[in-house]
Amino acid sequence: MDAKRSSAADRVPDHLLAWYDVAARDLPWRARPGEVADPYRVWLSEVMLQQTTVATVRPRFAQWVARWPDIASLAAADEADVMAAWAGLGYYARARNLVKAARAVVADHGGAFPRTEAALRALPGLGAYTAASVAAIAFGEQAVVVDANVERVVARLFAIETPLPAARPAIRAAAATITPRARAGDFAQAMMDLGATICTSRRPRCLLCPIRVDCRAHAEGIQERLPAKAAKRAKPQRHGTIFWLEHDGRVLLVRRPDKGLLGGMRALPTGPWSDEPPGLAEAPVAADWRWRPERVAHGFTHFDLDLALATAEPAWLANDVTGDVAGEWWPIDNLDSAGLPTLFAKAARAIIDPVSRSTA
């Protein structure tokens, strides 16, 4: 390691931690100065924050810990209730893994989180980032924590111009050179805060940055174009149909298969998601289905989805099959409590809107 980098490895943590002691964000999952971090709250918040904003997570985190305040209560929770509570946060495998990991902590570790990064990695759903976060923040282990905010800070600090995602190994290696042994958890959170509030993706506020003196991108005037990103490929377009079957003020909901997108969640019935509109394929019952004028669009990580809406009511049914249809009949007036994923909540809103219903 050259002398310049070695000196930066000393200066960056000192300057950043001094800034953090004054400017740290007040977040409900963080321990206050002098308090010991709760690994359950650290773990839960890090999982919730993946691909989700702090503003969205704040109220959902509060609701969650009010219902399941510790690892034991979550381990004992009904998985369907957990999935419903997760609705709207996306990436629903995370919710299933929360339950699995909680049960593993209770069954295999006596209800106490393992304290090392390696042992945390062995829990269901804890990848490199989450395990490192819990190890550093909750247990003070010298773990390298790299989320999107840290990725941006490090790419600029070391002027790493290789486009993402190919740059990630170099970014992680560079982050390791400045991760201190002391106050590792505070350092990780300081890096996150710096990326979220000062070293932002657009118009970084470099004049306020506590580590500007060591930032190579700032010195070269290239900070706003780092980290570089590879050109995105166009996502494929898929099509489907959502079925709204209504009876006596209730609507039919089904449980999606455990594996696959939105696995285990309550949902409105839907046919296949395919390259061409599938029409009424795999409708839940034979009925006089009527097409709604509204459509629902939703984006997943790997494809975009365009959905037609088809509705039927008892007077249109071929026969009275309400007792024979697989699923559950949910009161429409209380549909918010079903915990529908965002995609199906969009469809429900489009259908039950009073103006739409009056013209159906």
Secondary structure, DSSP 4 states (H G I P E B T S, - for coil): --HHHHHHHHHHHHHHHHHHHHH----TTSPPTTSPP-HHHHHHHHHHHTTS-HHHHHHHHHHHHHHS-SHHHHHTS-HHHHHHHHTTS--THHHHHHHHHHHHHHHHHTTS--SSHHHHHTSTT--HHHHHHHHHHHH--------HHHHHHHHHHTT--SPBTTTHHHHHHHHHHH--STTHHHHHHHHHHHHHHTS-SSS--GGG-TTGGG-HHHHHT-GGG-S-BPPPPPPPEEEEEEEEEEETTEEEEEEPPSSSTTTT-EE--B---BSS--TTTT-SS-B--EEEEEEEEEE-SS-EEEEEEEEE-GGGBSS--TTTSSSEEEEGGGGGGG---HHHHHHHHHHH-HHHHHT-
